[in-house]
């Protein structure tokens, strides 16, 4: 907390310096901004109860797809969910825990919100509602859904949900693997999943974040995490950018996000969070699609970053213990 005053000074400085940084329009990389292909709504004629490891709960596929009754495979792994988190308010808005999962760990297509400062969570809802926070890819479903939810959800419910998710500690959820070759993937359910035909391809300058167990993830099992394949050497390159600023290319992240990247005051933690999500936020900030209270501080930080730099930064932050 002792650095919060310094952070506020940096915000003022960033606002004053903002005009010096011309906006760089970065096309949203499709491997981070997942757009479902048309005609891919899931179909189901299987009514048999399903199970996941480590749980005695039995749910049908239709039950796992009920956005107003969160599938909770591991009810003892988190505090009791408030009504807004478990059920939302039908038909106005779905349950928070449906997309972000009961523990708030989230999936690559949305935000991992477990352990975020409650005021920060509430502020993001306000930004979605006001139009201050948008997405660089309007065809991507989850960010656009958040805009509609933010417009419908009352502030009292936001406070309850924010307090709940802030109380849950994020644990290691994403396994970062450096590799030259990755499974071939496609977008399904707003995330990258392996092709049914198998096969591999060069990773290139991408992050391929995909379920460790697709079957469990499709059942919305909050106990089954993700693998993030990243280019060889990207973690070390990211460390140079995150820890020291990469020789003036950016600003060391620890100044505001804490030296351990676990947050500082109202500034959110970065360690162990979805690298796909982190890249989306860097692109959105660079493109001027995030304009909330703290965004001014980030404008000069992201101004000179290439997508390759963003890949490295996200690989490094995701590899850190939350």
JONORTA-V981501 format. One record per residue. N is the residue number from 0. RES is the residue in one letter. SS is DSSP state (A for helix, B for strand, O for the rest). PSI is psi in radians with two decimals (NA if undefined). Layout:
BEGIN
n=N res=RES ss=SS psi=PSI
n=N res=RES ss=SS psi=PSI
END
This chain:
BEGIN
n=0 res=X ss=O psi=-0.37
n=1 res=X ss=O psi=-0.34
n=2 res=X ss=O psi=0.02
n=3 res=X ss=A psi=-0.70
n=4 res=X ss=A psi=-0.69
n=5 res=X ss=A psi=-0.63
n=6 res=X ss=A psi=-0.76
n=7 res=X ss=A psi=-0.65
n=8 res=X ss=A psi=-0.69
n=9 res=X ss=A psi=-0.63
n=10 res=X ss=A psi=-0.83
n=11 res=X ss=A psi=-0.76
n=12 res=X ss=A psi=-0.71
n=13 res=X ss=A psi=-0.70
n=14 res=X ss=A psi=-0.77
n=15 res=X ss=A psi=-0.58
n=16 res=X ss=A psi=-0.11
n=17 res=X ss=A psi=-0.63
n=18 res=X ss=A psi=-0.32
n=19 res=X ss=A psi=-0.24
n=20 res=X ss=O psi=1.78
n=21 res=X ss=O psi=2.45
n=22 res=X ss=O psi=2.29
n=23 res=X ss=O psi=2.07
n=24 res=X ss=O psi=1.94
n=25 res=X ss=O psi=2.06
n=26 res=X ss=O psi=2.32
n=27 res=X ss=O psi=2.06
n=28 res=X ss=O psi=2.23
n=29 res=X ss=O psi=-0.40
n=30 res=X ss=O psi=-0.25
n=31 res=X ss=O psi=-0.57
n=32 res=X ss=O psi=1.57
n=33 res=X ss=O psi=2.07
n=34 res=X ss=O psi=2.10
n=35 res=X ss=O psi=2.35
n=36 res=X ss=O psi=2.69
n=37 res=X ss=O psi=2.63
n=38 res=X ss=O psi=0.54
n=39 res=X ss=O psi=0.36
n=40 res=X ss=O psi=2.32
n=41 res=X ss=O psi=2.46
n=42 res=X ss=O psi=2.67
n=43 res=X ss=O psi=2.25
n=44 res=X ss=O psi=0.27
n=45 res=X ss=O psi=2.03
n=46 res=X ss=O psi=0.16
n=47 res=X ss=O psi=2.47
n=48 res=X ss=O psi=2.48
n=49 res=X ss=B psi=2.78
n=50 res=X ss=O psi=2.73
n=51 res=X ss=O psi=2.73
n=52 res=X ss=O psi=2.47
n=53 res=X ss=O psi=0.27
n=54 res=X ss=O psi=2.48
n=55 res=X ss=O psi=0.02
n=56 res=X ss=O psi=2.50
n=57 res=X ss=O psi=2.23
n=58 res=X ss=B psi=2.53
n=59 res=X ss=O psi=2.88
n=60 res=X ss=A psi=-0.73
n=61 res=X ss=A psi=-0.65
n=62 res=X ss=A psi=-0.59
n=63 res=X ss=A psi=-0.20
n=64 res=X ss=O psi=0.18
n=65 res=X ss=O psi=1.82
n=66 res=X ss=O psi=-0.11
n=67 res=X ss=O psi=0.16
n=68 res=X ss=O psi=1.49
n=69 res=X ss=O psi=2.21
n=70 res=X ss=O psi=2.02
n=71 res=X ss=O psi=1.61
n=72 res=X ss=O psi=-0.45
n=73 res=X ss=O psi=1.19
n=74 res=X ss=A psi=-0.36
n=75 res=X ss=A psi=-0.04
n=76 res=X ss=A psi=0.08
n=77 res=X ss=O psi=2.87
n=78 res=X ss=O psi=2.85
n=79 res=X ss=O psi=2.31
n=80 res=X ss=O psi=2.30
n=81 res=X ss=O psi=2.87
n=82 res=X ss=A psi=-0.75
n=83 res=X ss=A psi=-0.60
n=84 res=X ss=A psi=-0.68
n=85 res=X ss=A psi=-0.55
n=86 res=X ss=O psi=-0.27
n=87 res=X ss=O psi=-2.55
n=88 res=X ss=B psi=1.79
n=89 res=X ss=O psi=2.34
n=90 res=X ss=O psi=0.16
n=91 res=X ss=O psi=-0.81
n=92 res=X ss=B psi=2.52
n=93 res=X ss=O psi=2.94
n=94 res=X ss=O psi=2.40
n=95 res=X ss=A psi=-0.68
n=96 res=X ss=A psi=-0.16
n=97 res=X ss=A psi=-0.88
n=98 res=X ss=A psi=-0.75
n=99 res=X ss=A psi=-0.07
n=100 res=X ss=O psi=2.71
n=101 res=X ss=O psi=-0.49
n=102 res=X ss=O psi=-0.01
n=103 res=X ss=O psi=0.14
n=104 res=X ss=O psi=-0.45
n=105 res=X ss=O psi=-3.08
n=106 res=X ss=O psi=2.99
n=107 res=X ss=O psi=-0.43
n=108 res=X ss=O psi=-0.13
n=109 res=X ss=O psi=-2.96
n=110 res=X ss=O psi=2.40
n=111 res=X ss=O psi=1.88
n=112 res=X ss=O psi=-0.01
n=113 res=X ss=O psi=2.28
n=114 res=X ss=O psi=0.04
n=115 res=X ss=O psi=2.64
n=116 res=X ss=O psi=2.36
n=117 res=X ss=A psi=-0.66
n=118 res=X ss=A psi=-0.60
n=119 res=X ss=A psi=-0.77
n=120 res=X ss=A psi=-0.84
n=121 res=X ss=A psi=-0.65
n=122 res=X ss=A psi=-0.62
n=123 res=X ss=A psi=-0.67
n=124 res=X ss=A psi=-0.76
n=125 res=X ss=A psi=-0.65
n=126 res=X ss=A psi=-0.70
n=127 res=X ss=A psi=-0.73
n=128 res=X ss=A psi=-0.71
n=129 res=X ss=A psi=-0.27
n=130 res=X ss=O psi=0.01
n=131 res=X ss=O psi=-0.45
n=132 res=X ss=B psi=2.09
n=133 res=X ss=O psi=-3.02
n=134 res=X ss=O psi=2.60
n=135 res=X ss=O psi=-0.16
n=136 res=X ss=O psi=1.56
n=137 res=X ss=O psi=-0.25
n=138 res=X ss=O psi=-0.18
n=139 res=X ss=O psi=2.14
n=140 res=X ss=A psi=-0.90
n=141 res=X ss=A psi=-0.80
n=142 res=X ss=A psi=-0.65
n=143 res=X ss=A psi=-0.59
n=144 res=X ss=A psi=-0.64
n=145 res=X ss=A psi=-0.60
n=146 res=X ss=A psi=-0.80
n=147 res=X ss=A psi=-0.69
n=148 res=X ss=A psi=-0.76
n=149 res=X ss=A psi=-0.60
n=150 res=X ss=A psi=-0.41
n=151 res=X ss=A psi=-0.49
n=152 res=X ss=O psi=2.31
n=153 res=X ss=O psi=2.66
n=154 res=X ss=A psi=-0.60
n=155 res=X ss=A psi=-0.69
n=156 res=X ss=A psi=-0.65
n=157 res=X ss=A psi=-0.77
n=158 res=X ss=A psi=-0.71
n=159 res=X ss=A psi=-0.83
n=160 res=X ss=A psi=-0.71
n=161 res=X ss=A psi=-0.75
n=162 res=X ss=A psi=-0.69
n=163 res=X ss=A psi=-0.97
n=164 res=X ss=A psi=-0.57
n=165 res=X ss=A psi=-0.47
n=166 res=X ss=O psi=-0.19
n=167 res=X ss=O psi=2.21
n=168 res=X ss=O psi=2.27
n=169 res=X ss=O psi=2.34
n=170 res=X ss=O psi=2.96
n=171 res=X ss=O psi=2.20
n=172 res=X ss=O psi=-0.34
n=173 res=X ss=B psi=2.18
n=174 res=X ss=B psi=1.99
n=175 res=X ss=B psi=2.22
n=176 res=X ss=B psi=2.13
n=177 res=X ss=B psi=2.29
n=178 res=X ss=O psi=2.66
n=179 res=X ss=O psi=-0.44
n=180 res=X ss=B psi=2.40
n=181 res=X ss=B psi=2.78
n=182 res=X ss=B psi=2.54
n=183 res=X ss=O psi=2.38
n=184 res=X ss=B psi=2.90
n=185 res=X ss=B psi=2.89
n=186 res=X ss=B psi=2.24
n=187 res=X ss=B psi=2.32
n=188 res=X ss=O psi=0.56
n=189 res=X ss=O psi=0.36
n=190 res=X ss=B psi=2.91
n=191 res=X ss=B psi=2.25
n=192 res=X ss=B psi=2.65
n=193 res=X ss=B psi=2.50
n=194 res=X ss=O psi=2.47
n=195 res=X ss=O psi=-0.40
n=196 res=X ss=O psi=-0.08
n=197 res=X ss=O psi=-2.75
n=198 res=X ss=O psi=2.82
n=199 res=X ss=B psi=2.95
n=200 res=X ss=B psi=2.80
n=201 res=X ss=B psi=2.52
n=202 res=X ss=O psi=-0.56
n=203 res=X ss=O psi=-2.54
n=204 res=X ss=O psi=1.11
n=205 res=X ss=O psi=2.89
n=206 res=X ss=O psi=2.19
n=207 res=X ss=B psi=1.77
n=208 res=X ss=B psi=2.08
n=209 res=X ss=B psi=2.73
n=210 res=X ss=B psi=2.52
n=211 res=X ss=O psi=-0.64
n=212 res=X ss=O psi=1.79
n=213 res=X ss=A psi=-0.71
n=214 res=X ss=A psi=-0.78
n=215 res=X ss=A psi=-0.69
n=216 res=X ss=A psi=-0.69
n=217 res=X ss=A psi=-0.41
n=218 res=X ss=O psi=0.09
n=219 res=X ss=O psi=0.81
n=220 res=X ss=O psi=1.96
n=221 res=X ss=O psi=0.10
n=222 res=X ss=O psi=0.03
n=223 res=X ss=O psi=2.08
n=224 res=X ss=O psi=-2.67
n=225 res=X ss=B psi=2.72
n=226 res=X ss=B psi=2.33
n=227 res=X ss=B psi=1.87
n=228 res=X ss=B psi=2.26
n=229 res=X ss=B psi=2.75
n=230 res=X ss=O psi=2.59
n=231 res=X ss=O psi=2.38
n=232 res=X ss=O psi=-0.09
n=233 res=X ss=A psi=-0.52
n=234 res=X ss=A psi=-0.78
n=235 res=X ss=A psi=-0.72
n=236 res=X ss=A psi=-0.73
n=237 res=X ss=A psi=-0.65
n=238 res=X ss=A psi=-0.73
n=239 res=X ss=A psi=-0.70
n=240 res=X ss=A psi=-0.77
n=241 res=X ss=A psi=-0.75
n=242 res=X ss=A psi=-0.71
n=243 res=X ss=A psi=-0.13
n=244 res=X ss=O psi=0.07
n=245 res=X ss=O psi=0.73
n=246 res=X ss=O psi=0.60
n=247 res=X ss=O psi=0.00
n=248 res=X ss=O psi=-0.54
n=249 res=X ss=O psi=-2.91
n=250 res=X ss=O psi=2.42
n=251 res=X ss=O psi=2.20
n=252 res=X ss=O psi=-0.52
n=253 res=X ss=A psi=-0.33
n=254 res=X ss=A psi=-0.71
n=255 res=X ss=A psi=-0.64
n=256 res=X ss=A psi=0.07
n=257 res=X ss=O psi=2.51
n=258 res=X ss=O psi=-0.46
n=259 res=X ss=O psi=0.08
n=260 res=X ss=O psi=0.43
n=261 res=X ss=O psi=0.37
n=262 res=X ss=O psi=2.75
n=263 res=X ss=B psi=1.90
n=264 res=X ss=O psi=-2.21
n=265 res=X ss=O psi=-0.04
n=266 res=X ss=B psi=2.30
n=267 res=X ss=O psi=2.68
n=268 res=X ss=O psi=2.69
n=269 res=X ss=O psi=-0.44
n=270 res=X ss=O psi=2.29
n=271 res=X ss=O psi=0.24
n=272 res=X ss=O psi=2.81
n=273 res=X ss=O psi=2.13
n=274 res=X ss=A psi=-0.55
n=275 res=X ss=A psi=-0.77
n=276 res=X ss=A psi=-0.78
n=277 res=X ss=A psi=-0.78
n=278 res=X ss=A psi=-0.74
n=279 res=X ss=A psi=-0.71
n=280 res=X ss=A psi=-0.66
n=281 res=X ss=A psi=-0.74
n=282 res=X ss=A psi=-0.79
n=283 res=X ss=A psi=-0.69
n=284 res=X ss=A psi=-0.77
n=285 res=X ss=A psi=-0.62
n=286 res=X ss=O psi=-0.01
n=287 res=X ss=O psi=0.37
n=288 res=X ss=O psi=-0.02
n=289 res=X ss=B psi=2.06
n=290 res=X ss=O psi=0.61
n=291 res=X ss=O psi=-3.04
n=292 res=X ss=O psi=-0.66
n=293 res=X ss=O psi=-0.10
n=294 res=X ss=A psi=-0.55
n=295 res=X ss=A psi=-0.63
n=296 res=X ss=A psi=-0.58
n=297 res=X ss=A psi=-0.33
n=298 res=X ss=A psi=-0.96
n=299 res=X ss=A psi=-0.42
n=300 res=X ss=A psi=-0.68
n=301 res=X ss=A psi=-0.13
n=302 res=X ss=O psi=-0.67
n=303 res=X ss=O psi=0.05
n=304 res=X ss=O psi=2.34
n=305 res=X ss=O psi=2.93
n=306 res=X ss=A psi=-0.63
n=307 res=X ss=A psi=-0.72
n=308 res=X ss=A psi=-0.73
n=309 res=X ss=A psi=-0.70
n=310 res=X ss=A psi=-0.78
n=311 res=X ss=A psi=-0.75
n=312 res=X ss=A psi=-0.79
n=313 res=X ss=A psi=-0.63
n=314 res=X ss=A psi=-0.74
n=315 res=X ss=A psi=-0.86
n=316 res=X ss=A psi=-0.67
n=317 res=X ss=A psi=-0.48
n=318 res=X ss=A psi=-0.19
n=319 res=X ss=O psi=2.62
n=320 res=X ss=O psi=2.22
n=321 res=X ss=O psi=NA
END
